[in-house]
Amino acid sequence: MRKFDIEESRLLKLLTSVIDILLMCLCLVGCYYFYEAVDSSVNNGVDLQTYLVTAILCYLPMTFFFPVLLFERTTRGDKVVERAFQLALAHIVLFFAVLFLLKTEAIARILLLTFAGVFWVVLTIDRLITLYAIRDFRKRGRNGRHVIFVGHVDEMQDLYEYMKNREFGYNILGIFSDEPTNMENVPTLGGTDDVLPYLQEHKSVDAVYCTMARMSKENLISLYKYCENHLIRFYALPVYLSFLRRNMHVMHVGSTILLYPRREPLRVFENRLIKRILDLAVSSFFLLTFFPLIYVVVAFIIKRQSPGPVIFVQKRNGLNGTVFNCYKFRSMHVNDQADTLQATEHDQRKFPFGDFMRRTNIDELPQFINVFLGSMSLVGPRPHMLAHTEEYAHLINKYMVRHWVKPGITGWAQVNGFRGETRDLEDMEGRIKADIWYVENWNFWLDIRIIWRTLVNTLFGKNENAY
């Protein structure tokens, strides 16, 4: 399980938006009563309540276009000020436009311009105070990210000079190098051959930064694969390496350029929020309308055909490899192999109605409860049994990458034919490639497309592996 990280905290980003709205309302009310005391004619025809509601509604979409930069480790103060200005400017323009379209009795331009300036100043001060509070929090050793360096010390020097600043919260555990090192306060942990044994023994490492220029290709590939399969972020200084994909992405840490394997759209809070809203809307509607009736009918038939519980609960791996309880309608007789043995076409453990449920996906409907609770999403890689995760993580390269996102009731792999029993390793490799493609290419309309194709396939399609 990955530890809490301020950078990815939805709660903190939501709290920041709430504080922004409160400050905005205080600024608007303060400006209104200031002019009421100094020159009341400025407020002639102004409905303060209408202005407040409009200001709040105009602010909400701005949070998507100008997301908060505060929580990123390497954010500079000037970037925070710039983003606050962009947000305040875009907000006041939209505010003016909406008031004009609403044809309010009066648009107090002086009041609004004063409010815009005051709000920008207050927002900037609030952002800078929060930024330095976060830096102080990290400086005291909280919310640290444990990292190691691998490669030639000279090539890591600029990166080290930037990351050694404790305000950014990087805890440099050490460096692996085949040459003598002289980095201040950074121990030499061994040569490049010693990296993998170290990672296997120390599970707290969050990220690996490699120069790679002087590592053997075999060690390099082994390290890259290990990070991909064990939820460790991998960053490479820009040295051409044939094993890396052509679409490596670039990021900047100070003056140092790093390469990383993939963009993950769902690491962005706004994207996760959009996905979560869709999940809550659909799961709530389904659970409050169709599910109770379906449950009564299904429960009656299950009880008639097979003694035991109606809901089958199984431990599965979810986001970041965490374990959660996955709910399904029980489609098999109670047996000791439910958590280890995959269902086959003529599996004797299935009872007649259970076989029907598996072919029509009815057995998956209780997973809307998982979606509502947040352990699953409507769309994502299908969650696997713990035994299968343990097995395939050692057999399939990059298998664990699929756990960077929440598992789903349906997914890109399922609507592209990778559903049901995996007869051989090649079938599972195809499924994993599809899952990783989804991790790298998520967008809202892709989810809608997958949901639609799932409905069409369920109603009109036929999958020979669905049993």
N, C-alpha and C positions, 0 to 999 in steps of 0.2 A: 504494500500500500504506500503510495507516494505521500509525503508530508505536505502540510498546508503551505501554500505559496501565495504571498500577497499579490503577485503579478496576475494570478489566475482566479482570484477571489471574486465571485459574483456578488457576494454580500457587501464587500467593501466598495465596489463600484456602484452598486445600487444605493448604498448609504451616501456616497459622494453626490449622486444625482439628487437625492432627497435634501441634502444640505444646500446644494445649489439652488433648489427651488425655494427653500426657506429664506436664504439670503436675498434671492431675487424679489420675493414678496416684501421683505423688510425694506429693501432699497426703494421699491415702488411706493410703498406706504410712506416711508420717510420723505421722499421727494414730494409726494402729494401734500403732506401736512406742512412741509417747509414752505411751499408756495402758498398754502392756505394762510400761513402766518405772515409771509412777506408780501405777496401779491395775489390775492384770492381770485383775481380775474383770470389768471392762468388756468384755473381749474373749472372755469365756467362750462357747464354741460358735461363734465366728466363723471362717469359712473365708475367709481373706484372698484366695485365688485366685478363689473364687466371687464375692466382692465386687468385685474388680477387673474381671473379665469382665463382670459385670452393669453396673457403672458405665460401662464403655466402650460397651456396647450401648445403654444408656439415653441416652448423650450424643449418639450419631449422629443420631437423629431430631430432636433439639433444634436442630441446625445448620440445618435447613430452616425451622423455625418462628421462629428467632431468628438470622437471618443476620448476618454480621460487618458493622459499620458503619465500620470503621477506614479503609477505602481511599477512601471518598467524600471529595471535596475539601473540602466545607463542614461535615464532621462536627464537632460540638462535644464537648468533654471530658465534659460532664454527660450527653450522650446515650450516650457510650461506657460510662460508669459505670452508667447505667440499663439498658442492654442486657446488661451483664455480670451485673447483679443478676437480671434476668429469666431469663437463661440458667441461672444457678446455682440459682435457686428452682425453675424448671420441672424441672431435672435431678434435684434431690433428691426432689421429689414423685414423679416417675416411678420413681426408684430405690427409694424406700420401697414403692411399689405393686408393683413387680416382685418384690422380696424377699418381700413378703407372699404374693403368688400362688405363688411358688416353694416356699413353706412351708419356708424354711431353718430350721436348728436354732435359730438365735437372730437377732433383729434388735437390734443394739446401737444403741439410739436416741441415747445420748449420743455415741457414736463417730460416727454419721452426722451428727448436728447439728453437732458440732465440725468434721467434714470439710466440711460445706456452708459454714460460715462461713469456714474457712480457704481453701477453694477460691475462694469469691467474692472475698476480699481479694487472693489471689494472681492470680486472673484479671483483676481490675480493674487491679492494678499492671502486669501484663504488657500489657494493652490500652493503658493510658496511655503506657507506655514506647514501645510500638510506634507509637502515634499521633504522639507528639512526634518519634520517629525519622523517620517519613514526612514530617512537616511540615518537619523540618530538611533532609531530602533534597530536598524541593521548594524550600525556601528557598535552597538552593545552586544552583538553576537546573536541577535534574534533573526529569524527568517533567513538563515544563511543557506547558500547553495554550495554543496561540497563538490569541488572540481579537482581534476588532476591534469597535468600537462604531460604530453608525450612527444619526444622528438629532440631536436637540437636546441640547446639553450639560447643561442644567439637569435634564432628565429622566433623565440617565444618572448624575447625581452620586452618589446613594446606592449604586447598584450599583458604581460606581467605588471609593467609599470602602471597600466590603467586599472587592472583588476585588483591590485594590492590595496587600493583605496577602500578602507573598511566600510565606508558609507554605502557602497554598492552591494555589500553582503556576500561577497564571494569568499569562501574559505578554501584557499589553495592547499590541498593536502600534501602535495609534493609533485616532483617531476621524475619521469622515467627517461633517462638519456644514456646513450652509449659513450658520451664524452663527459669530461669533468664539468661540473656546474658551479656557479657562484651566485645564484639568486639569493638575496637576503631573506632569511626566515623561511625559505622553502627547502625542505629536506629532499635529498636525492633518494628515491625509493627503490632504485634499481635500474637495470638496463631495459631496453624496449622489449626484451624477451620476458620480462617479469610483470608486464601490465596485466595480462589475463589472470594469472594466479592471484594477483592483488585484488582485482575486481571480484573474483569468485569468493574471496574471503571477506571483503569489505563491501557490504550491501548498501552502505549509506551514500555511495558516490552518485551524484546527480548528473554530472556531465563530464565528458572527456574532450579536451582540446588538443589537437594534433598538428604538428608541422609536417610530419610524414616524409619529408624530403629524404631522410637518411634511414628510414625503416625498410626492412625487407618487405617485399610484396606480400609474402605469406603472413607475416605478423600483422601487416596493415589490414588485410582482408579479414583475418580472424578477429581483430579488434573491432572493426566496423560491424561485422555480423553479430558479435557478442552484444554490443551496445544496442543494436536494432532489436535483438531478441530478449533483452532484459530491462527494457524501459529506462535506458540511460541515454540522455541527449548526446548526440555526436556532432562535434564541430571541427572543421578542417580549415587550416590556413590555405590560401589559394595556391596550391601546387598541383599541376596536372597529374592526375592518376587515372589509369585506364579502367580501374574497377569502379570508379564513381560514375553515376549516371550523368548524361549530358545536361540534364535540367537541374543541376545543383543550384541552390539559391544562395544569395549573398546577404550577409549582414555586417554591420559595422560596430565594433566595440572600440571606442576612441579612434585612433588612427589605424587600427588593425582591421583588415578585411578577413572575414570568416566565411566558409562555405558550410551549408547544412543540407541534408538530403531532401527535405520536402517542406512545403508550406502546409500547414494544417489549419484550414479556415475556422474550425471549431475551437481553436485556442483563443480566438477573439471573442470577448465577452458578448458583444452585440449579436454575433452569430449564434452563440449558445442561447442567448435570451430569446431570439426569434424561434429557434428550434424548440425551446422549452414551452413557449406560448402555444405553438402548434400542438405539442404533445399534450399539454393540459387541456386545451380546448377540445380536442378530439376524444381523449380518454374520458374526460368528465362527461361529455355528451353521451358516449357509448355506455358508460357504467351506470348512468342515471336513467337511461331509456331502454335499450335493447337487452343489456346484459342480465338484469333480473329475470326476465321471462326466459331467456336462453338457459340461464342457470337452472331454473326449476325443471324445464323439460329435460335437459341433459342429465341432471342429477337423478331424476326419476328413472331414466333408461339405464344409466350406469349401475344404479343400485339393483335394478332388475337383472342385469346380466353378470355382474361381478361384485362380490362383497368387498368392502373396503372404503376408503375415503373418496369423495368426489374430486377434490383438488389434489393433484400430485405436486409436491414441493421438492425441488432439486437444487442443490448448490451448484452455481455456475460462476464463471469468471466474467466480470464486467469492466467498467471504466478503470484504467490504470491497473488492471489485473486483480482488483478487489473481488471478494467473493460475496454473492448475494443469493437470496432465495428466489428462484424462478418458479412461477406458478403456471400450471397447465391443468386441463381436465384430464383425469386419469384415463388412459386408453389401453392399459394392460392390466392383467391380473397382478395382484401384489406379488413381487418376486425379489430375490436377493441380488439380481444382476441389473437392476434398473439404473444404477449410477455408473456402470462400467461397460455394459454391452449395448451397442447400437441396434435399433430395430431393423429387421430384415423383411423381405417381401412376404414370406410365409412363416413369420414368427409366431410360434405357438403361444407366446405370452399374451398376444392381443386377443381381446374378445370382439365379437362382430361389430358392435357399435363403435368400439374403440378404433377398429380398422377404418371405419367410415369417417370418423372424426379426423384421423390423421391424413386421410386423402383429401379432405375438404378444408383442412386448417382449423376446424372448429376447436380442436384441442388447445390451440394457441390463444384463444380469446381471453382467458384469465390473465394473460400477460399485459392486458390493458391496466390491470392493477399495478403491475411493476412500472408501467409508463407513468401512471398518475403519481406514484410514490417517488419517481425519479431515478430508480435503479436501471431502467431501460428507456429507450426512445421508440417512437413508432418505426423509425427507419435507422438501420445501423447493421453492423456485422452480427450475425446470429450468435448468441452466447453458447459456448460449448461446455460440456461436462468437465469437471475438474480433471478427471482421468485423461480425457482427450487433450486438454490444454497441456498437461504434463507431458503427454506422449508427443504431440505434434510440435511443441516448442523446441524439441531436440531434433526433429526430423526435417522441418521445413524452415528455410531461411526467411527471416523477417516475420515469422508467424505472430510474434507479440506486438507488432506495429498496429494490428487491428484493435488492440485494447487502448489506443489513445483516444477513442471515442466510445460513447455508450453503446451497448449492444441494442439491437432492434428486433421488433416482431417480424419485420421483413427487411430486405436489404438489396443492394445492387447485385450481389452474387445470386440471390434467390430469383430475381426477375430475369437473370441471364442464364438460367438453366442449372445452376449449382444448388440443388435442393435435395433433401432426403439423404439416403444412405450414401456414404463415400466408400465405394468398393475398393479403391486403391489409392495410393499416395498421390498420384497425378490428379485425381478428382479434388482432393483437398488442396493441392497447390493452386489449382485453378480458382477455387473458392477464395483462397487467401489473396491471390492477386487482385481479384475483384473487390475484396474488402479494403485492401490498401489503396486501390484507385479511389474508392469512396472517401476514405480518410483524407486524401490529398485534393479531392475535387468537390467537396461538399458545397452545395448552395441550396437555398430554400426551394427553388423550382425543381432541383434534382429530387428532393424528398417528395414533392408533389407528384412528379413523374413516376417515381418508384411506387408510391401508394396507388396511383391509378393503374399501373401495370399489374400490381398485385391483385387488385380487385378484378380486373379483366381476366387474368390468369385463373383466379379462383372460380369465377362464374363460368368461363367458357373454355379455359385451357385444360390441358391434361399433362400431368407430370408423372412419368413412369417410375420415378424414384421416390415419389411421395407415399411412403408407407411406414 
